[in-house]
Amino acid sequence: MALVYRVRMPDGVAARTDGVDIWVDDRLNEVQEKCAILHEQIHIERGHSTVQPEAIEMAVRYETAKRLLPDHGDRCNPDLKSLAAVAKDLGVTRQVLMDRAATLTDNQALAAGCLACHKCPAIAARYADILVAA
């Protein structure tokens, strides 16, 4: 298990790892910290110890979102008024919520009520033709 150090990150990055330990910006709130630590743990699991290319970073982001929201379709509350409110209700950041939305299968998106929600830009872009026609 990695040691987690809360420090002031001078470059504005939420967190980083050297492949062994994790440094998290001390200005993050509890939800941001949880998401950032898991993200860095996945980097460690994959043997990453330096900054990764964008494609690898996206793969880690998507894996983070899948782990934090494994049953996204069963837990999303369609009565909430904004993407921020949905993310707060699910205990993740807006970015994690959008990353999870981007990884949903069509069936999962349908089960989650994403086609009726219209709050998430990832879903709105993905289903733009369907949403405009509706």
Residue pairs with C-beta under 8 A, 6 or more apart in sequence:
2 17
2 20
2 21
2 22
2 40
2 41
2 44
3 21
3 22
4 21
4 22
4 23
4 24
4 37
5 21
5 22
5 23
5 24
6 23
6 24
6 25
6 26
7 23
7 24
7 25
7 26
8 25
8 26
8 27
9 15
9 16
9 23
9 24
9 25
12 25
13 25
14 24
14 25
14 28
14 32
14 36
15 22
15 23
15 24
15 25
15 28
15 36
15 37
15 39
15 40
16 22
16 23
16 40
16 51
17 23
17 40
17 43
17 44
17 48
17 49
18 49
19 43
19 44
19 47
19 48
19 49
19 50
20 44
20 49
22 37
22 40
22 41
22 44
24 33
24 36
24 37
24 40
25 36
28 36
31 88
31 91
31 92
31 93
32 93
34 68
34 91
34 92
35 64
35 68
35 92
35 93
35 95
35 96
38 64
38 67
38 68
39 60
39 61
39 64
42 60
42 63
42 64
42 67
43 52
43 60
46 60
48 56
48 60
52 60
61 95
61 96
61 99
62 99
62 102
62 103
64 96
64 99
65 92
65 96
65 97
65 99
65 100
65 102
65 103
66 100
66 103
68 91
68 92
68 96
68 100
69 75
69 90
69 92
69 96
69 97
69 100
72 90
72 100
72 101
72 104
72 108
72 112
73 104
73 108
73 109
73 111
73 112
73 113
74 111
75 90
76 86
76 90
76 112
76 113
76 114
76 117
77 86
77 89
78 113
78 116
78 117
80 86
80 89
80 119
82 119
83 94
83 97
83 98
83 119
83 120
83 121
84 94
86 97
86 117
86 119
86 120
87 93
87 94
87 96
87 97
90 97
92 100
97 120
98 120
98 121
98 122
99 122
101 109
101 114
101 120
101 122
101 123
102 122
102 126
104 112
104 114
104 123
109 115
109 123
109 126
109 127
114 120
114 123
114 127
115 123
115 127
115 130
115 131
115 134
117 123
118 124
118 131
124 131
